[in-house]
Amino acid sequence: MKIVFLLHNAYAIGGTVRTTLNLAAALAERHDVTLVSMMRHRAEPRFAVDPRIALVPLVDIREDSADRRVAAFSAPARDFPVEDRRHRQYSRLVDLRVQQYLADAGQDADVVIGTRPGINVYLALHGPRHALRIAQEHLRHDAHDKALRRVLARHYRTLDALVTTTRADAAAYRTRMSLPGVQVTCVPNIVPVPSCPPSDGTAPVIAAAGRLARGKRFDLLLEAFARVAPKEPDWSLRIYGGGAQHERLEKTIDALGLGGRAALMGPRAPIEPEFAKASVVVSASDAESFGMTLVEAMRCGVPVVSTDCPLGPAEIVTDGVDGRLVPVDDAPALADALLDVIRDTPGRRAMGRAALESARRFDPGPVVARYELLFAELRSSRHRRSWERARARILTAAGRHARQARRRLRRAAS
């Protein structure tokens, strides 16, 4: 089976890039897999790409690229929806290249999988009709504004399936977006076993990782650690990642008097060797579509302390068994949970062992099996799902005509 993934930028660092590469590599054990990157900004990808995967960049955006001299490079995208916040990064040249790829090389694909909203619109517009066309959602339904959700509802209903990373998000789509004939399901991300040995739980280090963005709430984490630091003077905090909040967080560290105790370490890829040097990993996010860093930490035998934010952590962490869950936006509660885990060394190590065992849920084998089952179900249900879509269109049209008729009657009566 030939499987094609459509990815924003396979050469960048990001959760969607990492999880897509993990899934593509696992599927490449049994299938022919191609990864199509909408754009390319550097010579080599940041993450290692399995040599069995064909990597196809569509538009080279590097300064010396010949693509920059093509007129369409400077024209705004028409097919990529303006409601997607990445629209400014897209050009008419990307529109044309993805359309051309799917019309030519994509014709022998059995499955085509999009990996972000705007790219899923590309898939709906240009994806080969004989192939299974599957939209992945790595963000939450509620992370999209109303305008984007309206666009997505229109295009997603022409696809075969919508795959979310959590059960809660799949339920949200089923409840709030009418998608007749589209199978909405949840498949978690693959998080492979790291190459480094697991943590022994002895280092007095708390680690955190992610984009330095407001929603990740590293400011809240620093506030919580400021409560922990004077009570546990041997412990330090290391925050891994880059982003727009770097300078602001540096100032917060200084303002809280945490110099020498808390440090912004910059991006790391892979992150697991850094997690393995810690004894606790923490997440203070306001929201997570999955919670990749939590599973990566658990893969290293490290217990996690996380906010119980929508949607992923509660489906990953079993409170009191392999980690702790605390309320969102509550620095004292986060600090108390950290202190509990720090001070209970036997309990912390037991949590680390439980985390290592629990993380096996995210092995490649079970996730690949769920995707292969999904492919089989979609092929066998094509006629039924086509009828569901046709029936929904007929009922929608009938309802619209009935409303128009009632309005005409009211106008005539008045």
C-alpha positions in Angstrom: 0.0 0.0 0.0 1.3 3.5 -0.8 0.7 6.1 1.9 1.4 9.8 1.4 1.6 12.3 4.2 1.2 16.0 3.5 3.2 18.0 6.1 3.7 21.8 6.5 7.5 21.7 6.9 9.4 18.4 7.4 12.6 20.4 7.9 11.5 22.2 11.0 11.2 21.3 14.7 7.7 20.8 16.0 5.3 18.3 17.6 3.5 17.6 14.4 6.7 17.0 12.5 8.0 14.6 15.2 4.8 12.6 15.5 4.3 12.4 11.7 7.9 11.1 11.3 7.2 8.5 14.0 4.1 7.3 12.3 5.6 7.3 8.9 8.6 5.3 10.0 6.3 2.7 11.7 4.1 2.4 8.6 7.2 2.0 6.4 7.9 -1.4 8.0 5.0 -2.7 5.9 4.1 0.0 3.4 5.5 2.4 0.8 5.6 5.8 2.5 6.2 9.2 1.0 6.4 12.4 3.1 5.5 15.6 1.1 6.7 18.8 2.7 4.9 21.9 1.6 8.1 23.9 2.0 11.7 23.6 2.9 13.8 26.2 4.7 17.1 24.3 5.2 19.3 21.7 3.6 18.6 18.8 6.0 15.6 18.1 8.3 16.1 18.8 12.0 14.8 15.4 12.9 16.2 12.2 11.4 14.0 10.8 8.6 13.8 7.0 8.3 15.7 6.1 5.1 12.7 4.0 3.9 10.6 7.2 3.7 10.7 9.2 0.4 10.9 12.9 1.3 9.5 15.3 -1.3 9.8 19.1 -0.7 7.5 21.1 -2.9 8.7 24.7 -2.5 12.2 25.7 -1.5 12.0 29.0 0.5 15.7 29.4 1.2 17.3 32.7 0.2 19.2 31.4 -2.8 16.4 29.2 -4.0 15.3 29.3 -7.7 11.7 29.0 -6.4 11.9 32.6 -5.1 12.2 33.8 -8.6 9.0 32.2 -9.7 6.2 34.9 -9.9 3.7 32.7 -8.0 6.1 32.6 -5.0 5.2 36.2 -4.2 1.5 35.8 -4.8 -0.8 35.0 -1.8 -2.2 31.5 -1.6 -5.8 31.1 -2.9 -6.5 27.5 -2.0 -4.9 27.5 1.5 -7.6 29.1 3.6 -7.0 32.6 4.9 -8.7 31.5 8.1 -5.7 29.2 8.9 -3.2 31.3 10.9 -0.4 30.0 8.8 -1.9 31.5 5.6 0.8 34.2 5.4 3.5 31.5 5.1 1.8 30.0 2.0 2.0 31.3 -1.5 0.2 30.6 -4.8 3.3 28.5 -5.7 2.6 26.1 -2.9 -1.0 25.9 -4.0 0.1 25.0 -7.6 2.8 22.6 -6.5 0.6 20.6 -4.2 -2.1 20.4 -6.8 0.4 19.2 -9.4 1.9 16.6 -7.1 -1.5 15.2 -6.2 -2.6 15.2 -9.8 0.6 13.4 -11.0 2.7 11.5 -8.5 -0.2 11.3 -6.0 -2.3 9.3 -8.4 -0.8 6.0 -7.4 -1.4 6.6 -3.7 -3.8 4.3 -1.8 -4.0 6.6 1.2 -3.3 10.4 1.5 -3.1 11.9 5.0 -3.2 15.6 5.8 -1.7 16.9 9.0 -3.0 20.4 9.6 -6.2 22.3 8.8 -5.1 24.2 5.8 -3.4 21.2 4.3 -6.5 19.1 4.9 -8.3 21.7 2.7 -5.7 21.0 0.0 -6.5 17.3 0.4 -10.2 18.0 0.0 -9.7 20.1 -3.0 -7.0 18.2 -4.9 -6.6 14.7 -3.3 -7.1 11.8 -5.7 -10.7 10.6 -5.4 -9.7 6.9 -5.7 -7.5 7.1 -2.6 -8.6 7.2 1.0 -8.3 10.8 2.1 -7.8 11.3 5.8 -7.5 14.5 7.8 -5.4 14.4 11.0 -6.1 17.1 13.6 -3.0 17.7 15.8 -4.8 20.7 17.4 -8.0 20.7 19.4 -11.4 21.5 17.8 -11.8 24.4 20.2 -8.4 25.8 19.3 -9.8 26.8 15.9 -11.9 29.9 15.7 -15.5 29.9 14.4 -14.4 31.1 10.9 -11.9 28.3 10.4 -14.4 25.7 11.8 -16.9 26.8 9.2 -14.3 26.4 6.4 -13.2 23.0 7.8 -16.8 21.7 8.1 -17.4 22.4 4.4 -14.2 20.6 3.3 -13.9 17.9 5.9 -17.3 16.4 4.9 -15.9 15.5 1.5 -13.1 13.3 3.1 -13.2 9.7 4.3 -12.0 10.2 7.9 -11.0 12.6 10.5 -8.4 11.4 13.1 -7.8 13.2 16.4 -5.2 12.3 19.0 -7.6 12.1 22.0 -11.0 10.6 22.6 -12.2 13.9 24.0 -11.4 15.7 20.8 -13.0 13.1 18.6 -16.2 13.5 20.7 -16.1 17.2 20.3 -15.9 16.9 16.5 -18.8 14.4 16.5 -20.9 16.7 18.6 -20.1 20.1 17.1 -19.3 19.5 13.4 -21.7 17.8 11.1 -19.7 15.4 9.0 -22.0 12.8 7.4 -20.2 9.9 5.8 -16.9 10.8 7.5 -15.5 8.4 10.1 -14.4 10.4 13.1 -12.0 8.5 15.3 -9.1 8.8 17.8 -5.7 7.3 17.3 -2.9 8.4 19.7 0.5 9.5 18.6 3.4 7.0 18.4 6.1 7.7 20.9 8.9 5.2 20.3 11.3 3.8 22.9 14.2 6.3 23.3 17.7 5.2 22.6 19.0 6.5 26.0 18.7 4.5 29.3 15.8 5.6 31.6 16.3 8.0 34.5 17.3 6.5 37.8 15.2 9.1 39.6 18.1 10.4 41.7 19.1 13.7 40.0 17.6 16.8 41.8 16.3 18.1 38.5 12.9 19.2 37.3 12.6 19.4 33.5 10.0 20.9 31.1 9.9 21.3 27.4 7.9 23.0 24.7 7.5 26.1 22.6 8.1 29.2 24.7 4.6 30.4 24.0 1.9 31.9 26.3 -0.3 28.9 26.2 2.5 26.6 27.6 2.5 28.7 30.8 6.1 28.6 31.6 5.5 31.8 33.6 3.2 29.8 35.9 5.8 27.0 36.2 8.4 29.6 37.3 6.0 31.0 39.8 5.4 27.5 41.2 9.1 26.7 41.2 9.7 30.0 43.1 7.6 28.4 45.9 9.5 25.1 45.7 13.1 26.5 45.5 13.5 27.8 49.1 12.1 24.6 50.5 14.2 22.2 48.3 17.5 24.1 47.8 19.2 21.2 46.0 16.7 21.1 43.1 16.9 23.0 39.9 14.5 23.6 36.9 15.5 23.3 33.3 13.2 24.5 30.5 13.9 23.3 27.0 12.6 25.0 23.9 12.6 28.2 21.9 10.1 30.8 21.1 8.7 34.3 21.4 8.5 34.3 25.2 12.3 33.7 25.8 13.2 37.2 26.8 10.0 37.6 28.9 10.8 34.4 30.8 14.4 35.4 31.4 13.1 38.6 33.0 10.7 36.5 35.1 13.5 34.3 36.3 15.4 37.4 37.4 12.4 39.0 39.0 11.7 35.8 41.0 15.3 35.5 42.1 15.7 32.2 40.4 19.0 32.9 38.8 21.2 29.8 39.1 18.2 27.6 40.0 16.0 27.9 36.8 17.5 28.1 33.3 16.2 28.3 29.7 18.2 25.6 28.0 17.2 26.2 24.4 15.7 23.6 22.0 16.9 20.0 22.1 16.1 17.3 19.6 15.7 14.6 20.6 14.5 15.7 24.0 14.6 12.3 25.7 18.3 12.3 26.8 17.5 15.6 28.7 14.4 14.1 30.3 16.5 11.1 31.4 18.7 13.4 33.3 15.7 14.6 35.4 13.7 13.0 38.1 10.4 15.0 37.4 9.0 16.4 34.2 6.3 19.1 34.5 3.8 20.7 32.2 1.8 23.8 33.2 -0.1 24.3 29.9 -3.5 25.9 29.6 -4.4 23.4 26.9 -2.8 20.5 25.0 -4.1 18.6 21.9 -2.2 15.5 23.1 0.7 16.0 25.4 3.7 14.6 23.6 6.3 15.7 26.1 4.4 13.9 28.9 4.7 10.6 27.0 8.3 11.2 26.1 9.1 11.8 29.8 7.2 8.6 30.8 9.2 6.7 28.1 12.3 7.8 30.1 10.9 6.4 33.3 10.2 9.9 34.7 7.0 10.7 36.5 5.1 13.8 35.3 3.3 16.6 37.0 0.8 18.2 34.7 -2.1 20.6 34.7 -5.3 18.7 34.0 -5.9 20.8 30.9 -8.0 19.9 27.9 -7.5 17.5 26.2 -4.6 15.2 26.5 -3.1 14.9 30.0 -6.0 13.1 31.6 -5.8 10.4 28.8 -2.1 10.0 29.4 -1.5 10.4 33.2 -3.1 8.3 35.9 -3.1 10.7 38.8 -1.2 9.2 41.8 0.1 6.2 39.8 2.5 7.4 37.0 2.2 11.2 37.7 0.1 13.9 39.2 -2.6 16.1 37.7 -3.4 19.5 39.1 -5.9 22.3 38.3 -5.1 24.7 35.4 -3.7 28.1 36.3 -3.0 27.2 39.9 0.6 27.9 40.9 0.2 26.9 44.5 -1.3 23.5 43.6 1.4 22.9 41.0 4.1 23.8 43.6 2.5 21.4 46.2 2.4 18.5 43.7 6.0 19.1 42.9 7.0 19.2 46.5 5.0 15.9 47.2 6.8 14.1 44.4 10.3 15.6 45.3 10.0 14.6 49.0 8.7 11.1 48.5 11.7 9.4 46.9 10.4 5.8 47.0 7.0 7.0 45.7 8.7 9.0 43.0 10.7 6.0 41.8 7.6 3.8 41.9 5.8 6.4 39.8 8.7 6.4 37.3 8.5 2.6 37.0 4.7 2.9 36.5 5.3 5.6 33.9 7.7 3.4 31.9 5.1 0.6 31.9 2.2 2.8 31.0 4.0 4.4 28.1 3.9 1.1 26.2 0.4 2.1 25.1 2.2 4.4 22.6 4.4 1.7 21.0 4.4 1.7 17.2 2.8 -1.7 16.9 -0.6 -1.0 18.4 -0.9 2.4 16.7 0.0 1.0 13.3 -2.6 -1.7 13.8 -5.3 0.9 14.5 -4.4 2.8 11.3 -4.5 -0.4 9.2 -7.8 -1.3 10.7 -9.1 2.2 9.9 -7.9 1.8 6.3 -9.7 -1.5 5.9 -12.9 -0.1 7.5 -12.9 2.9 5.2 -12.5 0.8 2.1 -15.3 -1.6 3.1 -17.7 1.3 4.0 -17.2 3.5 1.0 -20.6 2.9 -0.6 -22.5 3.3 2.7 -20.7 6.5 3.6 -21.3 7.9 0.1 -25.0 7.2 0.6 -24.9 9.0 4.0 -23.4 12.0 2.4 -26.0 12.0 -0.4 -28.8 11.6 2.0 -27.5 14.5 4.2 -27.3 16.7 1.1 -30.9 15.9 0.1 -32.2 16.6 3.6 -30.3 19.8 3.8 -31.7 21.0 0.4 -35.2 19.9 1.4 -34.9 21.9 4.6 -33.7 24.9 2.8 -36.5 24.8 0.2 -39.1 24.3 3.0 -37.8 27.4 4.9 -37.8 29.5 1.7 -41.4 28.3 1.0 -42.5 29.3 4.5 -40.9 32.8 4.1 -42.8 33.3 0.8 -46.0 32.3 2.4 -45.5 34.7 5.3 -44.7 37.5 2.8 -47.8 36.7 0.8 -50.0 36.6 3.9 -48.7 40.0 5.0 
